[in-house]
Amino acid sequence: MFVTAAITVLCTTGVAFYARFLAALCRECKPRQGGHWVRLRLGSGEDAVVELPERKKPVTRAA
């Protein structure tokens, strides 16, 4: 009886942990409206065109 109760508590705690972790992960990854592009556009002047910075060459060797 004690073993069954201990396993039940352990599994319930594990499920609660993963549910809380996934909820925090979803809140963290939620896209923010307005974000980076609006700040670039507002800071660049009225008729200025925002250009992306050039990318660095990709590394062709293994890490």
Biopython code that builds the backbone (N, CA, C, O; Angstrom):
import numpy as np
from Bio.PDB.StructureBuilder import StructureBuilder

atoms = [
    (1, "MET", "N", (0.827, -1.201, 0.000)),
    (1, "MET", "CA", (0.000, 0.000, 0.000)),
    (1, "MET", "C", (0.871, 1.265, 0.000)),
    (1, "MET", "O", (0.603, 2.219, -0.730)),
    (2, "PHE", "N", (1.915, 1.249, 0.834)),
    (2, "PHE", "CA", (2.799, 2.403, 0.905)),
    (2, "PHE", "C", (3.544, 2.612, -0.420)),
    (2, "PHE", "O", (3.739, 3.749, -0.850)),
    (3, "VAL", "N", (3.955, 1.523, -1.059)),
    (3, "VAL", "CA", (4.682, 1.599, -2.328)),
    (3, "VAL", "C", (3.794, 2.211, -3.411)),
    (3, "VAL", "O", (4.251, 3.042, -4.195)),
    (4, "THR", "N", (2.543, 1.805, -3.454)),
    (4, "THR", "CA", (1.600, 2.346, -4.439)),
    (4, "THR", "C", (1.392, 3.845, -4.224)),
    (4, "THR", "O", (1.344, 4.607, -5.189)),
    (5, "ALA", "N", (1.271, 4.264, -2.991)),
    (5, "ALA", "CA", (1.085, 5.682, -2.690)),
    (5, "ALA", "C", (2.333, 6.480, -3.064)),
    (5, "ALA", "O", (2.226, 7.580, -3.606)),
    (6, "ALA", "N", (3.513, 5.933, -2.780)),
    (6, "ALA", "CA", (4.763, 6.632, -3.101)),
    (6, "ALA", "C", (4.932, 6.775, -4.616)),
    (6, "ALA", "O", (5.339, 7.832, -5.097)),
    (7, "ILE", "N", (4.626, 5.729, -5.356)),
    (7, "ILE", "CA", (4.736, 5.799, -6.817)),
    (7, "ILE", "C", (3.718, 6.786, -7.385)),
    (7, "ILE", "O", (4.025, 7.517, -8.327)),
    (8, "THR", "N", (2.525, 6.812, -6.828)),
    (8, "THR", "CA", (1.497, 7.760, -7.278)),
    (8, "THR", "C", (1.932, 9.199, -7.038)),
    (8, "THR", "O", (1.756, 10.053, -7.907)),
    (9, "VAL", "N", (2.495, 9.474, -5.875)),
    (9, "VAL", "CA", (2.963, 10.826, -5.562)),
    (9, "VAL", "C", (4.124, 11.202, -6.483)),
    (9, "VAL", "O", (4.184, 12.327, -6.978)),
    (10, "LEU", "N", (5.033, 10.276, -6.710)),
    (10, "LEU", "CA", (6.177, 10.538, -7.586)),
    (10, "LEU", "C", (5.734, 10.835, -9.015)),
    (10, "LEU", "O", (6.240, 11.769, -9.636)),
    (11, "CYS", "N", (4.804, 10.060, -9.537)),
    (11, "CYS", "CA", (4.314, 10.281, -10.902)),
    (11, "CYS", "C", (3.534, 11.591, -11.007)),
    (11, "CYS", "O", (3.661, 12.311, -11.998)),
    (12, "THR", "N", (2.738, 11.898, -10.005)),
    (12, "THR", "CA", (1.976, 13.150, -10.008)),
    (12, "THR", "C", (2.917, 14.351, -9.980)),
    (12, "THR", "O", (2.683, 15.350, -10.660)),
    (13, "THR", "N", (3.979, 14.246, -9.191)),
    (13, "THR", "CA", (4.963, 15.327, -9.134)),
    (13, "THR", "C", (5.665, 15.483, -10.482)),
    (13, "THR", "O", (5.906, 16.607, -10.923)),
    (14, "GLY", "N", (5.989, 14.393, -11.129)),
    (14, "GLY", "CA", (6.630, 14.455, -12.447)),
    (14, "GLY", "C", (5.734, 15.091, -13.494)),
    (14, "GLY", "O", (6.188, 15.919, -14.284)),
    (15, "VAL", "N", (4.472, 14.711, -13.504)),
    (15, "VAL", "CA", (3.527, 15.287, -14.465)),
    (15, "VAL", "C", (3.345, 16.775, -14.209)),
    (15, "VAL", "O", (3.274, 17.561, -15.154)),
    (16, "ALA", "N", (3.267, 17.174, -12.936)),
    (16, "ALA", "CA", (3.120, 18.593, -12.601)),
    (16, "ALA", "C", (4.354, 19.387, -13.043)),
    (16, "ALA", "O", (4.231, 20.509, -13.535)),
    (17, "PHE", "N", (5.538, 18.802, -12.866)),
    (17, "PHE", "CA", (6.763, 19.480, -13.280)),
    (17, "PHE", "C", (6.777, 19.705, -14.788)),
    (17, "PHE", "O", (7.056, 20.810, -15.252)),
    (18, "TYR", "N", (6.476, 18.659, -15.552)),
    (18, "TYR", "CA", (6.494, 18.791, -17.007)),
    (18, "TYR", "C", (5.407, 19.744, -17.506)),
    (18, "TYR", "O", (5.633, 20.481, -18.465)),
    (19, "ALA", "N", (4.247, 19.742, -16.881)),
    (19, "ALA", "CA", (3.189, 20.670, -17.284)),
    (19, "ALA", "C", (3.620, 22.111, -17.035)),
    (19, "ALA", "O", (3.390, 22.987, -17.868)),
    (20, "ARG", "N", (4.247, 22.353, -15.882)),
    (20, "ARG", "CA", (4.711, 23.705, -15.566)),
    (20, "ARG", "C", (5.827, 24.127, -16.522)),
    (20, "ARG", "O", (5.866, 25.273, -16.969)),
    (21, "PHE", "N", (6.732, 23.198, -16.833)),
    (21, "PHE", "CA", (7.825, 23.482, -17.759)),
    (21, "PHE", "C", (7.296, 23.823, -19.147)),
    (21, "PHE", "O", (7.753, 24.790, -19.758)),
    (22, "LEU", "N", (6.338, 23.044, -19.656)),
    (22, "LEU", "CA", (5.794, 23.312, -20.988)),
    (22, "LEU", "C", (5.027, 24.623, -21.021)),
    (22, "LEU", "O", (5.078, 25.341, -22.020)),
    (23, "ALA", "N", (4.317, 24.946, -19.948)),
    (23, "ALA", "CA", (3.604, 26.231, -19.895)),
    (23, "ALA", "C", (4.595, 27.394, -19.937)),
    (23, "ALA", "O", (4.364, 28.375, -20.644)),
    (24, "ALA", "N", (5.693, 27.295, -19.190)),
    (24, "ALA", "CA", (6.706, 28.356, -19.208)),
    (24, "ALA", "C", (7.372, 28.452, -20.574)),
    (24, "ALA", "O", (7.670, 29.549, -21.047)),
    (25, "LEU", "N", (7.602, 27.319, -21.203)),
    (25, "LEU", "CA", (8.215, 27.307, -22.530)),
    (25, "LEU", "C", (7.297, 27.964, -23.561)),
    (25, "LEU", "O", (7.763, 28.707, -24.424)),
    (26, "CYS", "N", (6.007, 27.694, -23.474)),
    (26, "CYS", "CA", (5.061, 28.316, -24.409)),
    (26, "CYS", "C", (4.988, 29.821, -24.197)),
    (26, "CYS", "O", (4.901, 30.575, -25.167)),
    (27, "ARG", "N", (5.023, 30.272, -22.945)),
    (27, "ARG", "CA", (5.001, 31.707, -22.671)),
    (27, "ARG", "C", (6.264, 32.375, -23.184)),
    (27, "ARG", "O", (6.209, 33.506, -23.667)),
    (28, "GLU", "N", (7.392, 31.701, -23.088)),
    (28, "GLU", "CA", (8.664, 32.267, -23.527)),
    (28, "GLU", "C", (8.735, 32.383, -25.049)),
    (28, "GLU", "O", (9.318, 33.338, -25.563)),
    (29, "CYS", "N", (8.163, 31.443, -25.768)),
    (29, "CYS", "CA", (8.271, 31.406, -27.224)),
    (29, "CYS", "C", (7.159, 32.161, -27.938)),
    (29, "CYS", "O", (7.159, 32.227, -29.167)),
    (30, "LYS", "N", (6.229, 32.720, -27.215)),
    (30, "LYS", "CA", (5.113, 33.416, -27.844)),
    (30, "LYS", "C", (5.642, 34.627, -28.622)),
    (30, "LYS", "O", (6.374, 35.444, -28.064)),
    (31, "PRO", "N", (5.282, 34.748, -29.892)),
    (31, "PRO", "CA", (5.782, 35.888, -30.674)),
    (31, "PRO", "C", (5.224, 37.208, -30.136)),
    (31, "PRO", "O", (4.047, 37.318, -29.792)),
    (32, "ARG", "N", (6.087, 38.173, -30.080)),
    (32, "ARG", "CA", (5.669, 39.485, -29.581)),
    (32, "ARG", "C", (5.291, 40.358, -30.774)),
    (32, "ARG", "O", (6.057, 40.493, -31.729)),
    (33, "GLN", "N", (4.129, 40.933, -30.706)),
    (33, "GLN", "CA", (3.674, 41.780, -31.809)),
    (33, "GLN", "C", (4.409, 43.114, -31.747)),
    (33, "GLN", "O", (4.640, 43.663, -30.670)),
    (34, "GLY", "N", (4.759, 43.606, -32.884)),
    (34, "GLY", "CA", (5.441, 44.890, -32.934)),
    (34, "GLY", "C", (6.936, 44.728, -33.027)),
    (34, "GLY", "O", (7.562, 45.320, -33.906)),
    (35, "GLY", "N", (7.498, 43.985, -32.194)),
    (35, "GLY", "CA", (8.872, 43.542, -32.121)),
    (35, "GLY", "C", (9.966, 44.368, -32.756)),
    (35, "GLY", "O", (9.902, 45.597, -32.792)),
    (36, "HIS", "N", (10.952, 43.689, -33.246)),
    (36, "HIS", "CA", (12.199, 44.279, -33.725)),
    (36, "HIS", "C", (12.011, 45.154, -34.962)),
    (36, "HIS", "O", (12.612, 46.225, -35.047)),
    (37, "TRP", "N", (11.205, 44.730, -35.906)),
    (37, "TRP", "CA", (11.069, 45.468, -37.166)),
    (37, "TRP", "C", (10.396, 46.815, -36.969)),
    (37, "TRP", "O", (10.729, 47.783, -37.653)),
    (38, "VAL", "N", (9.454, 46.883, -36.041)),
    (38, "VAL", "CA", (8.798, 48.168, -35.793)),
    (38, "VAL", "C", (9.795, 49.153, -35.206)),
    (38, "VAL", "O", (9.810, 50.325, -35.581)),
    (39, "ARG", "N", (10.629, 48.680, -34.287)),
    (39, "ARG", "CA", (11.626, 49.561, -33.699)),
    (39, "ARG", "C", (12.633, 50.031, -34.748)),
    (39, "ARG", "O", (13.051, 51.188, -34.723)),
    (40, "LEU", "N", (13.024, 49.155, -35.665)),
    (40, "LEU", "CA", (13.931, 49.567, -36.734)),
    (40, "LEU", "C", (13.274, 50.600, -37.636)),
    (40, "LEU", "O", (13.897, 51.590, -38.018)),
    (41, "ARG", "N", (12.025, 50.365, -37.969)),
    (41, "ARG", "CA", (11.305, 51.266, -38.878)),
    (41, "ARG", "C", (11.091, 52.630, -38.230)),
    (41, "ARG", "O", (11.264, 53.653, -38.893)),
    (42, "LEU", "N", (10.723, 52.670, -36.957)),
    (42, "LEU", "CA", (10.487, 53.943, -36.295)),
    (42, "LEU", "C", (11.781, 54.729, -36.105)),
    (42, "LEU", "O", (11.770, 55.958, -36.167)),
    (43, "GLY", "N", (12.873, 54.048, -35.880)),
    (43, "GLY", "CA", (14.139, 54.727, -35.641)),
    (43, "GLY", "C", (14.869, 55.119, -36.906)),
    (43, "GLY", "O", (15.901, 55.785, -36.829)),
    (44, "SER", "N", (14.371, 54.732, -38.068)),
    (44, "SER", "CA", (15.124, 54.949, -39.301)),
    (44, "SER", "C", (14.702, 56.203, -40.062)),
    (44, "SER", "O", (15.319, 56.515, -41.080)),
    (45, "GLY", "N", (13.718, 56.909, -39.634)),
    (45, "GLY", "CA", (13.253, 58.083, -40.372)),
    (45, "GLY", "C", (11.984, 57.743, -41.132)),
    (45, "GLY", "O", (11.541, 56.594, -41.127)),
    (46, "GLU", "N", (11.401, 58.734, -41.782)),
    (46, "GLU", "CA", (10.101, 58.499, -42.408)),
    (46, "GLU", "C", (10.183, 57.685, -43.691)),
    (46, "GLU", "O", (9.440, 56.715, -43.843)),
    (47, "ASP", "N", (11.055, 58.047, -44.610)),
    (47, "ASP", "CA", (11.084, 57.375, -45.905)),
    (47, "ASP", "C", (12.309, 56.485, -46.094)),
    (47, "ASP", "O", (12.611, 56.075, -47.215)),
    (48, "ALA", "N", (12.990, 56.195, -45.042)),
    (48, "ALA", "CA", (14.191, 55.366, -45.160)),
    (48, "ALA", "C", (13.805, 53.895, -45.290)),
    (48, "ALA", "O", (12.784, 53.456, -44.760)),
    (49, "VAL", "N", (14.628, 53.155, -45.993)),
    (49, "VAL", "CA", (14.408, 51.725, -46.180)),
    (49, "VAL", "C", (15.357, 50.985, -45.245)),
    (49, "VAL", "O", (16.555, 51.267, -45.197)),
    (50, "VAL", "N", (14.804, 50.047, -44.513)),
    (50, "VAL", "CA", (15.623, 49.264, -43.602)),
    (50, "VAL", "C", (16.250, 48.111, -44.365)),
    (50, "VAL", "O", (15.550, 47.338, -45.017)),
    (51, "GLU", "N", (17.570, 47.996, -44.284)),
    (51, "GLU", "CA", (18.262, 46.901, -44.945)),
    (51, "GLU", "C", (18.829, 45.966, -43.889)),
    (51, "GLU", "O", (19.275, 46.395, -42.825)),
    (52, "LEU", "N", (18.799, 44.682, -44.209)),
    (52, "LEU", "CA", (19.357, 43.700, -43.296)),
    (52, "LEU", "C", (20.875, 43.714, -43.371)),
    (52, "LEU", "O", (21.437, 43.922, -44.447)),
    (53, "PRO", "N", (21.543, 43.497, -42.256)),
    (53, "PRO", "CA", (23.006, 43.404, -42.309)),
    (53, "PRO", "C", (23.418, 42.151, -43.076)),
    (53, "PRO", "O", (22.707, 41.146, -43.060)),
    (54, "GLU", "N", (24.562, 42.212, -43.744)),
    (54, "GLU", "CA", (25.017, 41.066, -44.525)),
    (54, "GLU", "C", (25.389, 39.929, -43.597)),
    (54, "GLU", "O", (25.938, 40.136, -42.515)),
    (55, "ARG", "N", (25.078, 38.723, -44.045)),
    (55, "ARG", "CA", (25.399, 37.551, -43.247)),
    (55, "ARG", "C", (26.863, 37.196, -43.404)),
    (55, "ARG", "O", (27.480, 37.426, -44.444)),
    (56, "LYS", "N", (27.396, 36.628, -42.335)),
    (56, "LYS", "CA", (28.757, 36.116, -42.418)),
    (56, "LYS", "C", (28.748, 34.835, -43.225)),
    (56, "LYS", "O", (27.725, 34.157, -43.317)),
    (57, "LYS", "N", (29.889, 34.505, -43.810)),
    (57, "LYS", "CA", (29.967, 33.260, -44.579)),
    (57, "LYS", "C", (29.752, 32.071, -43.640)),
    (57, "LYS", "O", (30.273, 32.066, -42.524)),
    (58, "PRO", "N", (29.002, 31.078, -44.072)),
    (58, "PRO", "CA", (28.802, 29.918, -43.211)),
    (58, "PRO", "C", (30.097, 29.116, -43.066)),
    (58, "PRO", "O", (30.913, 29.053, -43.986)),
    (59, "VAL", "N", (30.260, 28.526, -41.926)),
    (59, "VAL", "CA", (31.441, 27.713, -41.652)),
    (59, "VAL", "C", (31.282, 26.381, -42.360)),
    (59, "VAL", "O", (30.250, 25.722, -42.231)),
    (60, "THR", "N", (32.300, 25.984, -43.105)),
    (60, "THR", "CA", (32.191, 24.745, -43.880)),
    (60, "THR", "C", (32.862, 23.565, -43.199)),
    (60, "THR", "O", (32.837, 22.453, -43.727)),
    (61, "ARG", "N", (33.456, 23.786, -42.047)),
    (61, "ARG", "CA", (34.106, 22.681, -41.352)),
    (61, "ARG", "C", (33.269, 22.267, -40.138)),
    (61, "ARG", "O", (32.404, 23.012, -39.677)),
    (62, "ALA", "N", (33.541, 21.098, -39.648)),
    (62, "ALA", "CA", (32.797, 20.584, -38.490)),
    (62, "ALA", "C", (33.226, 21.321, -37.230)),
    (62, "ALA", "O", (34.345, 21.824, -37.134)),
    (63, "ALA", "N", (32.331, 21.371, -36.284)),
    (63, "ALA", "CA", (32.627, 22.068, -35.027)),
    (63, "ALA", "C", (33.590, 21.292, -34.172)),
    (63, "ALA", "O", (33.944, 21.738, -33.081)),
]
sb = StructureBuilder()
sb.init_structure("model")
sb.init_model(0)
sb.init_chain("A")
sb.init_seg("    ")
for serial, (resi, resn, name, xyz) in enumerate(atoms, 1):
    if name == "N":
        sb.init_residue(resn, " ", resi, " ")
    sb.init_atom(name, np.array(xyz, "f"), 0.0, 1.0, " ", f" {name:<3s}", serial, name[0])
structure = sb.get_structure()
